[in-house]
Amino acid sequence: MDTLRLGLEWFLNPDHAPLLIAQEHGWFAEANLDLEIVEPDAHMDAVEAIEDGKLDVAITEPLHLVEDRAEGAPVVGFARFLHTNGGVMYLKGQSIERPRDMVGARIQYPGAPGPGGPAIVQTMIEHDGGTANPDEFVPVNNSFYHTDALADDKADVATLVFYNFELVEAEHRGLDAGFFALKDWGIPDFCQLIMVTTPQHLQARRDVFARFVRVLRRGIDFLHQQPESAADVYRRRADVEPGDTLTPRTFAATLPCFTYDFGMTTDYYAALETWMFERGLIARRPGANAYWTNDLALPVGTSKASSEAAER
């Protein structure tokens, strides 16, 4: 049996339900795979962990894939499985009603004081007809506790939030939260989850990863076709407390985010690279063929992305 050690991008949550369902039903074992899910205690450099033999595959977002490759890291993405609505959250009834009201805002984001948060907010302000100086923003790092940062008045806005988590959580806590989506305000929508590995791993173990992708599809099919049974599996596998009323809501909000379309286009990554380069988030544009392949994501004969990415 082939072992695959998979690193999560965050703590175990409904985004990872297809993996738990496939384990529960024995579908990985049927595919001669032993999947080990690694939940990081803190931020983990997935590419380094794969190179060191601690992981075989990891979950990340397109933004980080481009960042890593632009910095010269050997990484390739090969399957997208979740696409949510992401952006900037704020509390209504205060000083912000539209994006250009965010000039000089206190911005909550895990990478603070890095350039990511201000780049997102500034783009939205400019797309709304305003102007902003990045130096006027106040970076706030409240880890991934976006809703707490707003509720405790540590920040005016929080980015990058996922609609199926933070907006649901805010409503659950009785907060009147508003939301500016990336896609509506001039930013390529990178609130998607993808599978990545190194080109060396993908080339050497292509059949293993192909089997993994097939089982992942099966897990997503089950989620859409039998949502109640899927929710039962998730509650049991994730040890959800009986009195937890928030997790069922986030699970229900996450279900529509699982996609059947595992492929991504070079046009999408070209737009994302352009935005990141213009905002100073990357120093060079590596090109999608250097870090993305559709060879495992699309049916045989329909892939348009070159397998060059898996060979670099």
Secondary structure as UniProt FT lines:
FT   STRAND          2..7
FT   HELIX           14..16
FT   HELIX           17..24
FT   TURN            25..26
FT   HELIX           27..30
FT   TURN            31..32
FT   STRAND          33..38
FT   HELIX           46..51
FT   TURN            52..53
FT   STRAND          57..60
FT   HELIX           62..70
FT   TURN            71..72
FT   STRAND          76..83
FT   STRAND          86..91
FT   TURN            92..93
FT   HELIX           99..102
FT   TURN            103..104
FT   STRAND          106..108
FT   TURN            110..113
FT   HELIX           116..127
FT   TURN            128..129
FT   HELIX           134..136
FT   STRAND          138..140
FT   TURN            143..144
FT   HELIX           146..151
FT   TURN            152..153
FT   STRAND          157..162
FT   HELIX           163..167
FT   HELIX           168..172
FT   TURN            173..174
FT   STRAND          177..181
FT   HELIX           182..184
FT   TURN            185..186
FT   STRAND          192..197
FT   HELIX           199..204
FT   HELIX           206..225
FT   HELIX           227..237
FT   TURN            238..239
FT   TURN            242..243
FT   HELIX           246..254
FT   HELIX           255..257
FT   HELIX           266..278
FT   TURN            279..280
FT   HELIX           288..290
FT   TURN            295..297
FT   TURN            300..301
FT   HELIX           307..310
//
